[in-house]
Amino acid sequence: MCRHLTVKNADGTDAYRPTVHYAYHPSDVAINSVLELRMRNWEMQPRERILNDEIISGRDELGVLVMGHPFKSWWTGSLLSIDEARSIIPGQSATTLQVAGSVVAAVQWLIDCPNEGVCVPDDLPWKKLLDATRPYIGEIHSAPADWTPLSERFDPFPGFGNDDRLLDRSDPWQFANFLTPTPR
């Protein structure tokens, strides 16, 4: 992804090359579960179960957040509610459909292009693959977001992320503002 977003100078050197990270923001219930685990001194519960039909509301937002330009941030991706997911394939969740949609598209591409060899996702025909995922991923949303790494600092695990001495308030896009310190 960095390579595709790099801006070159006339002499071929990089004028701008973005840093790319992958992140996941768990739901409030998932954060509460981790906090409970922490209160149990990281000892797992004696019984576990995967929730499926018990999920009665909510949606998954799976996409990309591009940051550091005049819009501050721009988010684009799939919005799929549990009700929409179950109307597509009964008994499934939004997460399952969003992940499975990409697998279906990848397998179709492999069948259609058996002689392409090893390819990284950035080199695949994204429009064709996105079209193949459309039946499974719900609404596609794309819009500016009023967010910087300093605008809404939140530490779901106290003591791990809000040490103001480590922040660079002169420029919200500095790498230090994204870091989460390791516990001491």
C-alpha positions in Angstrom: 0.0 0.0 0.0 2.9 2.4 0.8 4.3 1.9 -2.7 0.9 2.8 -4.3 0.6 6.0 -2.3 4.2 7.2 -2.7 4.7 10.5 -4.4 7.9 10.8 -6.5 10.2 13.7 -7.2 11.2 14.5 -10.7 14.5 12.7 -10.1 12.7 9.5 -9.0 13.3 9.8 -5.3 10.5 9.6 -2.8 9.0 13.0 -2.0 6.4 11.4 0.3 5.9 7.8 1.4 3.2 7.1 3.9 3.5 4.9 6.9 0.8 2.2 6.8 -0.5 0.3 9.9 -3.2 -2.2 10.4 -5.4 -1.7 13.5 -8.5 -3.1 15.0 -10.9 -1.4 17.3 -12.8 -3.9 19.4 -16.4 -3.4 20.5 -17.1 -2.2 24.0 -18.2 -5.7 25.0 -14.8 -7.1 23.7 -12.9 -4.4 25.7 -15.0 -5.4 28.8 -14.1 -9.0 28.2 -10.3 -8.2 28.2 -10.7 -6.0 31.3 -12.4 -9.0 33.0 -9.6 -11.2 31.9 -7.1 -8.7 33.4 -9.0 -8.7 36.7 -8.7 -12.5 36.7 -4.9 -12.0 36.4 -5.0 -13.2 32.8 -6.4 -16.6 33.7 -8.9 -17.7 31.1 -12.5 -18.5 32.1 -13.0 -22.2 32.6 -15.7 -22.3 29.9 -15.7 -20.5 26.5 -18.3 -20.2 23.8 -18.5 -18.4 20.5 -21.4 -16.0 20.2 -23.5 -16.3 17.0 -27.2 -16.2 17.2 -26.9 -14.3 20.5 -25.7 -11.3 18.6 -28.9 -9.3 18.2 -27.7 -5.9 17.0 -24.7 -3.9 15.8 -22.6 -3.7 12.7 -19.1 -4.2 11.5 -17.2 -1.3 9.9 -14.3 -2.7 8.0 -12.2 -0.3 6.0 -9.2 2.0 5.8 -8.5 5.3 7.5 -6.1 7.5 5.5 -4.6 10.3 7.7 -2.4 13.3 7.6 -3.8 15.4 4.7 -5.9 18.6 4.6 -9.1 16.6 5.4 -7.4 15.3 8.6 -8.6 11.8 7.9 -10.6 9.9 5.3 -12.4 6.6 6.0 -13.7 4.3 3.4 -14.9 0.8 3.8 -17.8 -1.7 4.3 -20.7 -1.1 6.7 -22.6 -4.3 7.4 -25.2 -4.8 10.1 -26.0 -8.1 11.7 -29.5 -7.9 10.2 -28.1 -7.3 6.7 -25.6 -10.2 7.1 -28.4 -12.6 8.1 -30.6 -11.5 5.2 -27.7 -12.5 2.9 -26.8 -15.8 4.6 -28.9 -16.8 7.6 -27.1 -17.7 10.8 -24.0 -15.7 9.9 -22.4 -12.6 11.3 -21.3 -9.4 9.6 -17.6 -10.3 10.4 -18.0 -13.7 8.7 -19.5 -12.2 5.6 -17.0 -9.4 5.2 -14.1 -11.9 5.6 -15.7 -14.6 3.5 -16.5 -12.1 0.7 -12.8 -11.4 0.2 -12.0 -15.1 0.2 -14.7 -15.8 -2.4 -13.2 -13.0 -4.6 -9.7 -14.3 -4.1 -10.6 -17.9 -5.0 -12.5 -16.7 -8.1 -9.4 -14.7 -9.2 -7.2 -17.8 -8.7 -9.6 -19.9 -10.8 -9.7 -17.2 -13.5 -6.0 -16.5 -13.5 -4.2 -19.8 -12.7 -0.9 -18.8 -14.3 -0.2 -15.4 -12.5 2.1 -16.9 -9.9 2.6 -15.4 -6.5 1.0 -11.9 -6.1 0.6 -9.6 -3.2 -2.9 -8.1 -2.6 -1.8 -4.6 -3.8 -1.0 -6.0 -7.3 -4.4 -7.7 -7.8 -7.2 -6.2 -10.0 -9.0 -4.5 -7.1 -12.1 -3.4 -9.1 -12.8 -6.9 -10.2 -12.2 -8.3 -6.7 -14.4 -5.6 -5.1 -17.2 -6.4 -7.5 -17.0 -10.1 -6.5 -17.3 -9.1 -2.8 -20.2 -6.7 -3.2 -23.0 -9.3 -2.5 -21.4 -10.0 1.0 -20.1 -6.7 2.3 -23.0 -4.3 2.6 -22.9 -0.5 2.0 -19.6 1.0 0.9 -19.0 4.3 2.7 -16.4 6.9 1.9 -16.1 10.3 3.7 -13.8 12.6 5.6 -13.4 12.0 9.3 -12.6 14.8 11.8 -9.9 12.8 13.6 -6.2 13.1 14.5 -4.2 10.8 16.9 -4.4 13.7 19.4 -8.1 14.7 19.1 -9.6 11.8 21.0 -7.0 10.0 23.2 -8.6 7.1 24.8 -6.9 4.5 27.0 -9.0 1.3 27.4 -6.2 -0.2 29.4 -5.0 2.5 32.0 -1.3 3.1 32.1 -0.6 1.9 28.6 -1.3 4.8 26.3 -1.8 8.3 27.6 1.6 9.5 28.8 1.5 13.1 27.6 5.3 13.4 27.9 5.6 11.1 24.9 3.2 13.1 22.6 4.3 15.6 20.0 1.6 18.3 20.2 3.3 20.5 17.5 2.2 18.1 14.8 -0.5 15.5 15.3 0.8 13.2 12.6 4.1 12.4 14.2 4.7 8.7 14.8 5.1 9.3 18.6 1.4 10.2 18.8 0.4 6.7 17.5 2.6 4.8 19.9 1.4 2.9 22.9 4.1 2.6 25.5 4.9 -0.8 26.8 4.0 -1.4 30.5 6.8 -1.1 33.0 
